[in-house]
Amino acid sequence: MNIDEGPLEFPSAMPAPGTDVTGISGSLIQQVIDASRQSPRRRIIMPFHKSSDDRLQRMHNAIQPGSYIRPHRHVNPPKSESIVVLKGIICFVEFSESGDIGSVMVAGSALPLLGIDIDATVYHTYFALEPDTVLFEVKPGPYDEGSDKQFAPWAPAEGSVGGREFAANIKELTKQFWS
């Protein structure tokens, strides 16, 4: 077992609320924050869509500092995505095809930049700069775990020693934008 992936019994996503209309409240956000604190991956998704077949995937993503989101893009089929920071701050990093850092953006709930819209062809990652950071993410469905993300071939896998080193390096290289 890789420490970053956590035990098999800890889910990467919470169950979707069982309601047809769901209010996005402070208590709902606190539930996903609490789960992210317990997650060995230091993040967790709370979907609002009821099925992976839904044509619009909507979710909260609660992220703690130290979580590594392997750089990826959504090209098969092409799926652009939007993220809005509801709480906390993220550092978003765009990469070239070869893995060079492109743009770096810092977005936060109390900052001028509140979110980011990402084209399907863009390799990207982001990391939390504050504890209990919560995003609202939207992208087209359906969700197919096998094809949803195309991981960057130059980025180490989540849970690997190389992944932790890569994440630390990206954080250091982007520090000028957020420190």
ZADO-1210 file (C-alpha; in nm, 4 decimals, padded with zeros to 6 digits):
<atoms>
<atom x="00.0000" y="00.0000" z="00.0000" code="MET" pos="1"/>
<atom x="00.1250" y="00.3500" z="-00.0817" code="ASN" pos="2"/>
<atom x="00.0861" y="00.5930" z="00.2033" code="ILE" pos="3"/>
<atom x="-00.0575" y="00.8676" z="-00.0194" code="ASP" pos="4"/>
<atom x="-00.3273" y="00.6396" z="-00.1569" code="GLU" pos="5"/>
<atom x="-00.4392" y="00.5248" z="00.1839" code="GLY" pos="6"/>
<atom x="-00.6129" y="00.2063" z="00.2792" code="PRO" pos="7"/>
<atom x="-00.8376" y="00.0514" z="00.0194" code="LEU" pos="8"/>
<atom x="-01.1385" y="00.0971" z="00.2433" code="GLU" pos="9"/>
<atom x="-01.1010" y="00.4774" z="00.2554" code="PHE" pos="10"/>
<atom x="-01.2975" y="00.6209" z="-00.0363" code="PRO" pos="11"/>
<atom x="-01.1729" y="00.8833" z="-00.2802" code="SER" pos="12"/>
<atom x="-01.5268" y="01.0247" z="-00.2917" code="ALA" pos="13"/>
<atom x="-01.8138" y="01.0617" z="-00.0495" code="MET" pos="14"/>
<atom x="-02.1660" y="00.9560" z="-00.1431" code="PRO" pos="15"/>
<atom x="-02.3730" y="01.2149" z="-00.3262" code="ALA" pos="16"/>
<atom x="-02.6464" y="01.3814" z="-00.1231" code="PRO" pos="17"/>
<atom x="-02.9696" y="01.1905" z="-00.1760" code="GLY" pos="18"/>
<atom x="-03.1796" y="01.4944" z="-00.2579" code="THR" pos="19"/>
<atom x="-03.3092" y="01.6367" z="-00.5853" code="ASP" pos="20"/>
<atom x="-03.2240" y="01.9869" z="-00.4673" code="VAL" pos="21"/>
<atom x="-02.9209" y="02.0321" z="-00.2442" code="THR" pos="22"/>
<atom x="-02.8330" y="02.3523" z="-00.0652" code="GLY" pos="23"/>
<atom x="-02.4615" y="02.4252" z="-00.0569" code="ILE" pos="24"/>
<atom x="-02.4308" y="02.5219" z="00.3067" code="SER" pos="25"/>
<atom x="-02.1542" y="02.5747" z="00.5572" code="GLY" pos="26"/>
<atom x="-02.2425" y="02.2465" z="00.7248" code="SER" pos="27"/>
<atom x="-02.2205" y="02.0560" z="00.3939" code="LEU" pos="28"/>
<atom x="-01.8808" y="02.2133" z="00.3248" code="ILE" pos="29"/>
<atom x="-01.7707" y="02.1205" z="00.6774" code="GLN" pos="30"/>
<atom x="-01.8633" y="01.7548" z="00.6117" code="GLN" pos="31"/>
<atom x="-01.6316" y="01.7379" z="00.3106" code="VAL" pos="32"/>
<atom x="-01.3561" y="01.9224" z="00.5013" code="ILE" pos="33"/>
<atom x="-01.3815" y="01.6726" z="00.7888" code="ASP" pos="34"/>
<atom x="-01.3546" y="01.3814" z="00.5446" code="ALA" pos="35"/>
<atom x="-01.0514" y="01.5374" z="00.3711" code="SER" pos="36"/>
<atom x="-00.8753" y="01.5671" z="00.7075" code="ARG" pos="37"/>
<atom x="-00.9254" y="01.1930" z="00.7616" code="GLN" pos="38"/>
<atom x="-00.8252" y="01.0906" z="00.4096" code="SER" pos="39"/>
<atom x="-00.4738" y="00.9508" z="00.3721" code="PRO" pos="40"/>
<atom x="-00.4696" y="01.1302" z="00.0319" code="ARG" pos="41"/>
<atom x="-00.5466" y="01.4608" z="00.2136" code="ARG" pos="42"/>
<atom x="-00.8386" y="01.5296" z="-00.0200" code="ARG" pos="43"/>
<atom x="-01.1839" y="01.3975" z="-00.1043" code="ILE" pos="44"/>
<atom x="-01.4624" y="01.4615" z="-00.3531" code="ILE" pos="45"/>
<atom x="-01.8290" y="01.5098" z="-00.2656" code="MET" pos="46"/>
<atom x="-02.0257" y="01.4684" z="-00.5877" code="PRO" pos="47"/>
<atom x="-02.3618" y="01.6309" z="-00.6401" code="PHE" pos="48"/>
<atom x="-02.4418" y="01.4236" z="-00.9492" code="HIS" pos="49"/>
<atom x="-02.6134" y="01.0960" z="-00.8659" code="LYS" pos="50"/>
<atom x="-02.4421" y="00.8766" z="-01.1249" code="SER" pos="51"/>
<atom x="-02.1176" y="00.8594" z="-01.3201" code="SER" pos="52"/>
<atom x="-02.3449" y="00.8615" z="-01.6276" code="ASP" pos="53"/>
<atom x="-02.4759" y="01.2128" z="-01.5535" code="ASP" pos="54"/>
<atom x="-02.3944" y="01.4513" z="-01.8365" code="ARG" pos="55"/>
<atom x="-02.2794" y="01.7227" z="-01.5962" code="LEU" pos="56"/>
<atom x="-02.0385" y="01.6269" z="-01.3190" code="GLN" pos="57"/>
<atom x="-02.0552" y="01.8660" z="-01.0214" code="ARG" pos="58"/>
<atom x="-01.8635" y="01.8294" z="-00.7008" code="MET" pos="59"/>
<atom x="-01.6900" y="01.9758" z="-00.3999" code="HIS" pos="60"/>
<atom x="-01.3222" y="01.8906" z="-00.3758" code="ASN" pos="61"/>
<atom x="-01.1752" y="01.9479" z="-00.0292" code="ALA" pos="62"/>
<atom x="-00.7969" y="01.9564" z="-00.0285" code="ILE" pos="63"/>
<atom x="-00.5467" y="01.9815" z="00.2527" code="GLN" pos="64"/>
<atom x="-00.1891" y="02.1066" z="00.2084" code="PRO" pos="65"/>
<atom x="00.0398" y="01.8186" z="00.1159" code="GLY" pos="66"/>
<atom x="-00.2054" y="01.6455" z="-00.1191" code="SER" pos="67"/>
<atom x="-00.0507" y="01.5612" z="-00.4579" code="TYR" pos="68"/>
<atom x="-00.2758" y="01.5823" z="-00.7615" code="ILE" pos="69"/>
<atom x="-00.0779" y="01.4279" z="-01.0465" code="ARG" pos="70"/>
<atom x="-00.0679" y="01.6598" z="-01.3488" code="PRO" pos="71"/>
<atom x="-00.3317" y="01.5539" z="-01.5987" code="HIS" pos="72"/>
<atom x="-00.5680" y="01.6672" z="-01.8728" code="ARG" pos="73"/>
<atom x="-00.9099" y="01.5506" z="-01.9912" code="HIS" pos="74"/>
<atom x="-00.8811" y="01.4670" z="-02.3640" code="VAL" pos="75"/>
<atom x="-01.0584" y="01.1337" z="-02.4155" code="ASN" pos="76"/>
<atom x="-01.3205" y="01.2582" z="-02.4866" code="PRO" pos="77"/>
<atom x="-01.2311" y="01.6276" z="-02.4544" code="PRO" pos="78"/>
<atom x="-01.3740" y="01.7743" z="-02.1329" code="LYS" pos="79"/>
<atom x="-01.3025" y="02.1273" z="-02.0227" code="SER" pos="80"/>
<atom x="-01.3518" y="02.1971" z="-01.6549" code="GLU" pos="81"/>
<atom x="-01.4107" y="02.4911" z="-01.4265" code="SER" pos="82"/>
<atom x="-01.3103" y="02.5270" z="-01.0640" code="ILE" pos="83"/>
<atom x="-01.4220" y="02.7939" z="-00.8186" code="VAL" pos="84"/>
<atom x="-01.2584" y="02.8304" z="-00.4780" code="VAL" pos="85"/>
<atom x="-01.5266" y="02.8394" z="-00.2097" code="LEU" pos="86"/>
<atom x="-01.2857" y="02.8380" z="00.0857" code="LYS" pos="87"/>
<atom x="-00.9089" y="02.8725" z="00.1117" code="GLY" pos="88"/>
<atom x="-00.6450" y="02.9249" z="-00.1569" code="ILE" pos="89"/>
<atom x="-00.4961" y="02.7116" z="-00.4362" code="ILE" pos="90"/>
<atom x="-00.1944" y="02.7423" z="-00.6585" code="CYS" pos="91"/>
<atom x="-00.2868" y="02.6296" z="-01.0110" code="PHE" pos="92"/>
<atom x="-00.0062" y="02.5224" z="-01.2450" code="VAL" pos="93"/>
<atom x="-00.0320" y="02.4766" z="-01.6221" code="GLU" pos="94"/>
<atom x="00.2316" y="02.2647" z="-01.7982" code="PHE" pos="95"/>
<atom x="00.3549" y="02.2340" z="-02.1557" code="SER" pos="96"/>
<atom x="00.3461" y="01.9002" z="-02.3372" code="GLU" pos="97"/>
<atom x="00.7046" y="01.8389" z="-02.2233" code="SER" pos="98"/>
<atom x="00.6408" y="01.9280" z="-01.8588" code="GLY" pos="99"/>
<atom x="00.7704" y="02.2830" z="-01.8454" code="ASP" pos="100"/>
<atom x="00.5734" y="02.5148" z="-01.6189" code="ILE" pos="101"/>
<atom x="00.3503" y="02.7502" z="-01.8159" code="GLY" pos="102"/>
<atom x="00.1160" y="02.9804" z="-01.6318" code="SER" pos="103"/>
<atom x="00.0804" y="02.9833" z="-01.2546" code="VAL" pos="104"/>
<atom x="-00.2299" y="03.1310" z="-01.0927" code="MET" pos="105"/>
<atom x="-00.3234" y="03.1755" z="-00.7312" code="VAL" pos="106"/>
<atom x="-00.6972" y="03.1673" z="-00.6676" code="ALA" pos="107"/>
<atom x="-00.8861" y="03.1991" z="-00.3446" code="GLY" pos="108"/>
<atom x="-01.2208" y="03.2747" z="-00.1922" code="SER" pos="109"/>
<atom x="-01.0973" y="03.6136" z="-00.0672" code="ALA" pos="110"/>
<atom x="-00.8674" y="03.6943" z="-00.3615" code="LEU" pos="111"/>
<atom x="-00.9350" y="03.8812" z="-00.6863" code="PRO" pos="112"/>
<atom x="-00.9045" y="03.5508" z="-00.8780" code="LEU" pos="113"/>
<atom x="-01.1833" y="03.3223" z="-00.7545" code="LEU" pos="114"/>
<atom x="-01.1525" y="03.0344" z="-00.9983" code="GLY" pos="115"/>
<atom x="-01.0114" y="02.8981" z="-01.3210" code="ILE" pos="116"/>
<atom x="-01.1585" y="02.7571" z="-01.6423" code="ASP" pos="117"/>
<atom x="-00.9360" y="02.4935" z="-01.8055" code="ILE" pos="118"/>
<atom x="-00.9412" y="02.3669" z="-02.1644" code="ASP" pos="119"/>
<atom x="-00.9426" y="01.9892" z="-02.2061" code="ALA" pos="120"/>
<atom x="-00.5980" y="01.9869" z="-02.3715" code="THR" pos="121"/>
<atom x="-00.4118" y="02.1565" z="-02.0856" code="VAL" pos="122"/>
<atom x="-00.1924" y="01.9550" z="-01.8497" code="TYR" pos="123"/>
<atom x="-00.2509" y="02.0973" z="-01.5036" code="HIS" pos="124"/>
<atom x="-00.2365" y="02.0455" z="-01.1316" code="THR" pos="125"/>
<atom x="-00.3147" y="02.2507" z="-00.8253" code="TYR" pos="126"/>
<atom x="-00.2411" y="02.2341" z="-00.4572" code="PHE" pos="127"/>
<atom x="-00.3886" y="02.3835" z="-00.1431" code="ALA" pos="128"/>
<atom x="-00.2052" y="02.6738" z="00.0148" code="LEU" pos="129"/>
<atom x="-00.4345" y="02.6800" z="00.3183" code="GLU" pos="130"/>
<atom x="-00.5838" y="02.4025" z="00.5287" code="PRO" pos="131"/>
<atom x="-00.9461" y="02.3140" z="00.4554" code="ASP" pos="132"/>
<atom x="-00.9468" y="02.4498" z="00.0987" code="THR" pos="133"/>
<atom x="-01.2711" y="02.3658" z="-00.0818" code="VAL" pos="134"/>
<atom x="-01.3375" y="02.3900" z="-00.4550" code="LEU" pos="135"/>
<atom x="-01.6552" y="02.3599" z="-00.6580" code="PHE" pos="136"/>
<atom x="-01.5722" y="02.1767" z="-00.9809" code="GLU" pos="137"/>
<atom x="-01.7806" y="02.1273" z="-01.2928" code="VAL" pos="138"/>
<atom x="-01.7046" y="01.9292" z="-01.6093" code="LYS" pos="139"/>
<atom x="-01.9006" y="01.7295" z="-01.8653" code="PRO" pos="140"/>
<atom x="-01.9916" y="01.3682" z="-01.8015" code="GLY" pos="141"/>
<atom x="-02.0199" y="01.0857" z="-01.8153" code="PRO" pos="142"/>
<atom x="-01.7337" y="00.9874" z="-01.5886" code="TYR" pos="143"/>
<atom x="-01.5277" y="00.6850" z="-01.6909" code="ASP" pos="144"/>
<atom x="-01.2421" y="00.6188" z="-01.4493" code="GLU" pos="145"/>
<atom x="-01.0350" y="00.4538" z="-01.7228" code="GLY" pos="146"/>
<atom x="-01.0426" y="00.7512" z="-01.9595" code="SER" pos="147"/>
<atom x="-01.1329" y="01.0551" z="-01.7473" code="ASP" pos="148"/>
<atom x="-00.7756" y="01.1723" z="-01.6981" code="LYS" pos="149"/>
<atom x="-00.4716" y="01.1429" z="-01.9171" code="GLN" pos="150"/>
<atom x="-00.1850" y="01.1652" z="-01.6708" code="PHE" pos="151"/>
<atom x="00.1255" y="01.3499" z="-01.7812" code="ALA" pos="152"/>
<atom x="00.3901" y="01.0909" z="-01.8753" code="PRO" pos="153"/>
<atom x="00.6621" y="01.3029" z="-01.7117" code="TRP" pos="154"/>
<atom x="00.4793" y="01.3269" z="-01.3763" code="ALA" pos="155"/>
<atom x="00.5295" y="01.0511" z="-01.1183" code="PRO" pos="156"/>
<atom x="00.2324" y="00.8575" z="-00.9880" code="ALA" pos="157"/>
<atom x="00.0447" y="00.9581" z="-00.6785" code="GLU" pos="158"/>
<atom x="00.1659" y="00.7616" z="-00.3794" code="GLY" pos="159"/>
<atom x="00.5198" y="00.7206" z="-00.5087" code="SER" pos="160"/>
<atom x="00.8342" y="00.8660" z="-00.3541" code="VAL" pos="161"/>
<atom x="00.8894" y="01.0375" z="-00.6890" code="GLY" pos="162"/>
<atom x="00.5429" y="01.1905" z="-00.6659" code="GLY" pos="163"/>
<atom x="00.6162" y="01.3466" z="-00.3276" code="ARG" pos="164"/>
<atom x="00.9482" y="01.4842" z="-00.4599" code="GLU" pos="165"/>
<atom x="00.7811" y="01.6155" z="-00.7771" code="PHE" pos="166"/>
<atom x="00.5099" y="01.7909" z="-00.5737" code="ALA" pos="167"/>
<atom x="00.7688" y="01.9489" z="-00.3441" code="ALA" pos="168"/>
<atom x="00.9682" y="02.0678" z="-00.6462" code="ASN" pos="169"/>
<atom x="00.6605" y="02.2236" z="-00.8132" code="ILE" pos="170"/>
<atom x="00.5730" y="02.3969" z="-00.4883" code="LYS" pos="171"/>
<atom x="00.9250" y="02.5393" z="-00.4624" code="GLU" pos="172"/>
<atom x="00.9317" y="02.6493" z="-00.8293" code="LEU" pos="173"/>
<atom x="00.6002" y="02.8345" z="-00.7913" code="THR" pos="174"/>
<atom x="00.6681" y="02.9846" z="-00.4494" code="LYS" pos="175"/>
<atom x="00.7352" y="03.3298" z="-00.5968" code="GLN" pos="176"/>
<atom x="00.3689" y="03.3487" z="-00.7005" code="PHE" pos="177"/>
<atom x="00.2147" y="03.2806" z="-00.3614" code="TRP" pos="178"/>
<atom x="00.4572" y="03.3356" z="-00.0753" code="SER" pos="179"/>
</atoms>
